[in-house]
């Protein structure tokens, strides 16, 4: 039994000692009926005051954050540890007060599948379905895999629920009822009334899901995407060169799933095993993409955001080269990086996530511009690539892979050309591995101390500048020993130091 069950038992014992009724409501009840583990536990306490929440917090010896002072909602944080010690996950309990009865609380909730309750005494060690309070037939909707609104007013009361409906579709693999779909379309513009932080959280949960392009398309069909990211609307109908199977909007929409496939998030493989198996992949790459990165999600999820936005400035940069009879989007990468930065700032993304997306969009064309067709890039080009992109270098390579697949589309990827492309990306990745390994070929011939001793100078920024230029020449094959490296360092210093 996890600690979550022990905590719930303690809360139940505490409330019974005070002769106070407590109910588990919402997602925890829903997930228990479905058979899923839930880290999101909501407890409603009837006919009491704020003091009881403070007393429970003290009794459990945990920390609490007040989420909504007016509605008396507080969040308690814990770590859920399992006996095999292989799972160590955070979970939280939200405590709220209800001054009437539990059915009135359920009437104020969003969807029928979230508007069920069970008293704590009938929830342990597991929820007893016989005692589930279900005034809106939530159990039946779970069985039918439907998302139905509790009332016609739920989106007026909380516009974030517009996105939550789609997030639940993605999370549970349910469908919207016709009534829910109609209400969302009617109230779509209310999304502008929601806090940007809450919108960001729901959007990230949608885009991190498997087959996420389908859910982004759902946002578009419901009229939510044009409210959320109106800049994408201009991409519709923008024709691309013949190498692309879709217009700019269709290409952008397909990117999140393509990224999900190449980063192994469980998305359905629409390209085929022979295509995906050629993508460079190992345990280090797996960890790189799936460990938490920023805003509570992984690099793979933020990479999907970059993929969705990477061509957002193609409409404003589109030109036609009459001489070559060719469509061009010159500068869309640079302009798109700036536009995307503004979008992410609007939704209060962290600076870390914003700079990540900015760098990737700004450089997403670079991997295929490092060498001529059918040629591998030089050591100097690869060195400059890793020097310039730093921590974002690997992510940019995989964005480039997804861009290629989304441009071609399912069943239209030419395997020989794709093999060459994967070989190019693998070659660049191998150079990264070699440079960070014990392979002496990629170690710098000289270091800062050697420069200080040889030329009798003080430590300072100039040392790093010299080392960078010397190493670039080393990677280019122009210098091969310490003596030559020091000679070059002296030449560089003579040009940078005052005479």
C-alpha positions in Angstrom: 0.0 0.0 0.0 1.4 3.4 -0.9 1.6 6.3 1.5 -1.4 8.0 -0.2 -3.7 5.3 1.2 -2.1 5.7 4.7 -2.5 9.5 4.5 -6.2 9.1 3.5 -6.7 6.7 6.4 -5.2 9.3 8.8 -7.4 12.1 7.4 -10.4 9.9 7.8 -9.5 9.0 11.5 -9.0 12.7 12.2 -12.3 13.8 10.8 -14.1 11.0 12.6 -12.6 12.1 15.9 -14.2 15.5 15.2 -17.5 14.0 14.0 -17.0 15.8 10.7 -17.9 14.3 7.3 -15.3 14.1 4.5 -15.7 13.0 0.9 -13.3 12.1 -1.8 -14.5 13.7 -5.0 -13.5 14.3 -8.7 -10.6 12.8 -10.5 -9.6 10.3 -7.8 -13.0 8.7 -7.8 -13.0 8.7 -11.7 -9.5 7.1 -11.9 -10.3 4.5 -9.3 -13.4 3.4 -11.3 -11.3 3.3 -14.5 -8.5 1.4 -12.7 -5.8 4.1 -12.9 -3.5 5.4 -10.2 -4.3 9.1 -9.4 -1.9 11.6 -7.8 -4.7 14.2 -7.7 -6.8 13.8 -4.6 -9.7 16.1 -3.7 -11.4 16.0 -0.3 -14.5 18.0 0.6 -15.1 18.6 4.2 -18.7 19.4 5.2 -19.9 22.1 7.5 -16.7 23.2 9.1 -14.3 26.1 9.0 -10.7 27.0 8.0 -9.4 25.9 11.4 -10.0 22.2 10.5 -7.8 22.5 7.4 -5.0 24.0 9.6 -5.5 21.3 12.2 -5.3 18.5 9.6 -2.1 20.0 8.2 -0.5 20.1 11.7 -1.8 16.6 12.4 -0.1 15.2 9.2 3.0 17.3 9.7 3.0 18.4 6.0 3.2 21.7 4.2 0.1 23.4 2.7 -0.5 26.1 0.2 -3.7 28.1 0.1 -5.0 27.9 -3.5 -8.3 29.8 -3.1 -8.9 31.9 0.0 -12.4 32.8 -0.9 -13.5 29.1 -1.5 -11.2 27.8 1.3 -9.1 25.4 -0.8 -5.7 24.4 0.3 -3.2 21.9 -1.2 -1.1 19.5 0.9 2.0 18.0 -0.7 3.5 14.5 -0.1 5.8 11.9 -1.7 4.3 8.6 -2.5 6.7 5.7 -1.9 6.0 2.1 -2.8 7.3 -1.0 -1.2 9.6 -2.0 -4.1 11.2 1.5 -4.0 11.0 1.7 -7.7 8.3 4.5 -7.7 8.8 7.7 -5.9 6.2 10.2 -7.0 4.8 13.4 -5.7 1.1 13.6 -5.0 -1.1 16.2 -3.4 -4.4 16.4 -1.6 -6.7 19.4 -2.1 -8.9 20.1 0.9 -11.9 22.3 0.5 -14.9 23.3 2.6 -18.6 22.9 1.8 -21.2 24.6 4.0 -24.2 22.7 2.6 -24.3 19.1 1.4 -22.1 17.1 -1.0 -24.6 17.1 -3.9 -24.4 20.9 -4.0 -20.6 20.7 -4.3 -20.9 18.2 -7.1 -23.4 20.4 -8.9 -20.7 23.1 -9.2 -18.1 20.8 -10.9 -17.3 20.5 -14.6 -18.0 17.2 -16.2 -20.1 14.2 -15.1 -17.1 11.9 -14.8 -15.6 14.3 -12.3 -18.9 14.9 -10.4 -18.9 11.8 -8.2 -18.1 11.4 -4.5 -17.6 8.8 -1.9 -17.3 9.2 1.8 -13.8 8.6 3.2 -15.0 5.7 5.3 -16.2 3.9 2.1 -13.0 4.8 0.1 -10.5 2.7 2.1 -8.7 0.5 1.3 -10.4 1.0 -2.1 -13.5 2.8 -3.3 -16.7 0.8 -2.8 -18.8 1.4 -6.0 -22.0 0.7 -4.0 -21.5 3.9 -2.1 -20.5 6.2 -4.9 -22.7 9.3 -5.0 -23.3 9.9 -8.7 -26.1 12.4 -9.4 -25.1 13.0 -13.0 -24.5 9.5 -14.2 -20.7 9.8 -14.3 -20.2 6.0 -14.0 -22.3 5.5 -17.1 -20.3 8.1 -19.0 -17.1 6.4 -17.9 -18.3 3.1 -19.3 -19.3 4.9 -22.5 -16.1 6.9 -22.6 -17.9 10.2 -22.9 -17.1 13.7 -21.6 -20.4 15.4 -20.8 -21.0 18.7 -19.0 -22.7 18.9 -15.7 -24.5 22.1 -16.8 -24.6 24.6 -19.6 -22.8 27.2 -17.3 -19.6 25.4 -16.6 -17.5 27.3 -19.1 -18.8 30.7 -18.0 -17.9 29.8 -14.4 -14.3 28.7 -15.3 -13.1 29.1 -18.9 -10.0 26.9 -18.3 -12.5 24.0 -18.5 -12.6 24.6 -22.2 -9.1 23.2 -22.5 -9.6 20.7 -19.7 -12.2 18.9 -21.8 -9.7 18.3 -24.6 -7.0 17.4 -22.0 -9.3 14.7 -20.6 -9.9 13.4 -24.1 -6.2 13.0 -24.4 -5.6 11.6 -21.0 -8.5 9.1 -20.9 -9.0 8.5 -24.7 -12.6 9.6 -24.3 -14.8 11.5 -26.7 -16.8 14.7 -26.4 -20.5 14.5 -26.5 -22.3 16.6 -29.1 -23.6 18.8 -26.3 -20.1 19.4 -24.8 -18.7 20.1 -28.3 -21.4 22.6 -29.0 -20.9 24.4 -25.7 -17.1 24.6 -26.2 -17.6 26.1 -29.7 -20.1 28.6 -28.3 -17.9 29.7 -25.5 -14.4 29.4 -27.1 -13.5 33.1 -26.9 -14.0 32.9 -23.1 -10.6 31.3 -23.0 -9.2 34.9 -23.2 -10.7 35.4 -19.7 -8.7 32.6 -18.1 -5.3 33.1 -16.4 -2.4 32.5 -18.7 -0.7 30.3 -16.2 -3.6 27.9 -15.9 -4.0 27.9 -19.7 -0.3 27.0 -20.1 -0.7 24.1 -17.6 -3.6 22.6 -19.5 -2.0 23.1 -22.9 1.2 21.4 -21.8 -0.8 18.4 -20.6 -2.5 18.2 -24.0 0.6 18.4 -26.1 2.6 16.0 -23.9 0.0 13.3 -24.6 0.5 10.5 -27.1 -0.7 11.3 -30.7 -0.8 14.9 -29.6 -1.3 16.3 -33.1 -4.8 14.8 -33.1 -5.6 16.8 -29.9 -4.2 20.0 -31.3 -6.4 19.5 -34.4 -9.3 19.0 -32.0 -8.5 22.4 -30.5 -8.6 23.9 -33.9 -12.0 22.3 -34.8 -13.4 23.5 -31.5 -12.3 27.1 -32.2 -9.9 27.1 -29.3 -6.6 27.1 -31.2 -7.2 30.4 -32.9 -8.0 31.9 -29.5 -5.0 30.3 -27.9 -2.4 31.0 -30.6 -4.0 33.2 -33.3 -0.6 33.5 -35.0 -1.1 30.0 -36.3 -4.3 30.9 -38.1 -2.2 32.8 -40.8 -0.5 29.5 -41.7 -3.7 28.0 -43.1 -3.6 27.7 -46.9 0.0 28.8 -47.2 1.3 26.6 -50.0 4.8 25.1 -49.7 7.3 23.7 -52.2 6.5 20.3 -53.7 8.7 18.5 -51.2 5.9 19.1 -48.6 2.8 17.1 -48.6 0.8 19.8 -46.6 0.5 23.5 -46.3 2.3 25.3 -43.5 -0.6 24.9 -41.1 -1.0 21.1 -41.8 2.8 20.6 -41.5 2.9 22.5 -38.2 0.0 20.5 -36.8 1.7 17.2 -37.6 4.9 18.1 -35.8 3.9 17.2 -32.2 3.1 13.6 -33.1 6.2 13.3 -35.3 8.3 14.4 -32.3 6.4 12.0 -30.1 7.2 9.2 -32.4 10.9 9.9 -32.7 11.2 10.5 -28.9 9.4 7.2 -28.1 6.4 8.6 -26.2 4.1 5.8 -27.2 2.5 7.6 -30.1 1.2 5.4 -32.9 3.9 4.8 -35.5 2.5 6.2 -38.7 5.8 6.0 -40.6 6.7 2.4 -40.1 9.3 0.4 -38.3 11.9 0.6 -41.1 11.8 4.4 -40.9 11.8 4.9 -37.1 14.4 2.2 -36.4 17.0 4.2 -38.3 16.8 7.2 -35.9 19.8 7.3 -33.6 18.7 6.3 -30.1 20.2 5.0 -26.9 19.7 5.2 -23.1 21.4 8.6 -22.8 19.1 10.1 -25.5 16.1 8.5 -23.8 17.1 10.1 -20.5 17.8 13.4 -22.2 14.3 13.7 -23.6 12.2 12.2 -20.8 13.7 13.6 -17.6 11.9 16.7 -16.3 13.2 19.9 -17.9 11.0 22.9 -17.3 7.5 24.0 -16.4 6.9 20.6 -14.9 7.4 18.7 -18.1 10.1 16.9 -20.1 12.4 18.3 -22.9 10.4 16.1 -25.3 7.2 18.0 -24.4 8.8 21.5 -24.8 10.3 20.1 -28.1 6.7 19.5 -29.3 5.9 23.1 -28.5 8.9 24.2 -30.6 7.7 21.8 -33.4 4.2 23.3 -33.4 5.6 26.9 -33.7 8.8 26.4 -35.8 7.3 27.6 -39.1 5.0 30.2 -37.6 6.7 33.1 -39.6 6.5 31.4 -43.0 3.4 33.4 -44.0 5.1 36.7 -43.5 8.4 35.7 -45.2 7.0 33.9 -48.2 8.3 35.0 -51.6 8.4 33.5 -55.1 11.7 33.3 -57.0 10.5 33.7 -60.7 13.9 32.9 -62.1 14.0 29.5 -60.3 10.2 29.0 -60.2 10.5 28.3 -56.5 8.7 29.3 -53.3 11.0 30.7 -50.6 10.7 31.5 -46.9 13.9 33.4 -46.3 14.4 34.3 -42.7 11.4 32.5 -41.3 13.6 30.7 -38.8 15.0 34.0 -37.3 11.6 35.8 -37.4 9.8 32.7 -36.1 12.1 32.5 -33.1 11.1 36.0 -32.1 7.4 35.5 -32.6 7.5 32.2 -30.6 9.3 34.0 -27.8 6.4 36.4 -27.6 3.8 33.7 -27.6 5.5 31.8 -24.7 6.0 34.9 -22.7 2.3 35.6 -23.1 1.5 32.3 -21.4 4.1 32.8 -18.7 6.4 30.0 -19.7 9.7 29.9 -17.7 12.7 31.7 -19.1 14.4 28.3 -19.5 11.6 27.0 -21.8 11.4 30.2 -23.7 15.1 30.3 -24.5 15.0 26.6 -25.4 12.2 27.1 -28.0 13.8 30.3 -29.3 17.1 28.6 -29.9 15.6 25.5 -31.6 13.4 27.5 -34.0 16.3 29.9 -34.7 18.6 27.1 -35.6 16.2 24.3 -36.9 17.5 24.5 -40.5 21.2 24.3 -39.5 21.8 20.6 -39.3 21.1 20.2 -43.0 23.0 23.4 -43.9 26.3 22.2 -42.4 27.4 20.3 -45.5 26.7 19.7 -49.2 24.2 17.1 -50.4 25.4 13.6 -49.8 28.5 14.9 -47.8 29.2 14.8 -44.1 30.0 18.0 -42.3 33.6 18.9 -41.5 35.0 18.7 -38.0 35.1 22.5 -38.0 31.4 22.8 -38.9 30.4 20.3 -36.2 32.6 22.0 -33.6 31.0 25.3 -34.4 27.5 23.7 -34.2 28.1 22.4 -30.7 29.8 25.6 -29.7 26.9 27.8 -30.8 24.0 25.6 -29.7 25.5 24.2 -26.5 22.8 22.5 -24.4 20.2 22.7 -27.3 22.4 21.0 -29.9 20.8 17.5 -29.5 17.3 18.8 -29.4 17.8 20.7 -32.6 18.9 17.6 -34.4 15.8 15.7 -33.4 13.6 18.7 -34.3 15.2 18.5 -37.7 14.4 14.8 -38.0 10.8 15.4 -37.1 10.6 18.3 -39.6 11.8 16.0 -42.3 9.2 13.3 -41.5 6.3 15.8 -41.2 7.3 17.4 -44.5 7.1 14.1 -46.4 4.1 12.7 -44.5 3.1 9.1 -43.8 3.9 6.5 -46.6 5.8 9.1 -48.6 9.2 9.0 -47.0 11.8 7.7 -49.5 13.8 5.2 -47.4 17.2 5.8 -49.1 17.0 9.5 -48.7 15.8 9.1 -45.1 18.7 6.7 -44.4 21.2 9.4 -45.6 19.5 12.0 -43.4 19.6 9.7 -40.3 23.3 9.0 -41.1 24.0 12.7 -41.1 22.3 13.3 -37.7 24.0 10.2 -36.3 27.4 11.4 -37.5 26.9 14.8 -35.8 25.8 13.0 -32.6 28.8 10.7 -32.7 31.1 13.7 -32.7 29.4 14.9 -29.6 29.9 11.6 -27.9 33.5 11.4 -29.0 34.3 14.9 -27.8 32.9 14.2 -24.3 34.6 10.8 -24.0 38.2 9.9 -23.3 39.1 9.8 -27.0 42.3 11.9 -27.1 41.6 12.8 -30.7 38.9 15.3 -29.5 40.7 16.6 -26.4 42.1 20.1 -26.6 45.9 20.1 -27.2 46.4 22.9 -24.7 44.7 24.4 -21.7 44.5 27.7 -19.9 47.4 27.1 -17.6 49.7 26.3 -20.5 48.8 29.6 -22.1 49.4 31.5 -18.8 52.8 29.9 -18.3 53.9 30.1 -21.9 53.1 33.8 -22.4 53.3 35.0 -18.8 49.8 36.6 -18.7 47.1 36.9 -16.1 44.0 34.7 -16.1 41.0 36.4 -17.8 38.3 36.1 -20.5 41.0 36.3 -23.2 42.2 32.8 -22.3 38.9 31.3 -23.1 38.7 33.2 -26.4 42.2 32.0 -27.4 41.4 28.4 -26.5 38.2 28.4 -28.5 40.0 29.6 -31.7 42.8 27.2 -31.2 40.5 24.3 -30.7 38.5 25.2 -33.8 41.7 25.0 -35.8 42.5 21.7 -34.1 39.1 20.2 -35.1 39.7 21.5 -38.6 42.9 19.5 -38.8 45.1 22.5 -39.2 47.1 21.9 -36.0 48.1 18.5 -34.6 50.5 19.0 -31.8 51.1 21.1 -28.7 53.9 23.2 -30.2 51.7 24.3 -33.2 48.8 25.0 -30.8 51.0 27.3 -28.7 52.4 29.1 -31.8 48.8 29.8 -32.9 47.8 30.9 -29.4 50.7 33.4 -29.5 49.6 34.8 -32.8 46.1 35.2 -31.6 47.3 36.9 -28.4 49.5 39.3 -30.4 46.4 40.5 -32.2 44.2 40.8 -29.2 46.5 42.4 -26.6 47.3 46.1 -26.7 50.7 46.8 -28.4 
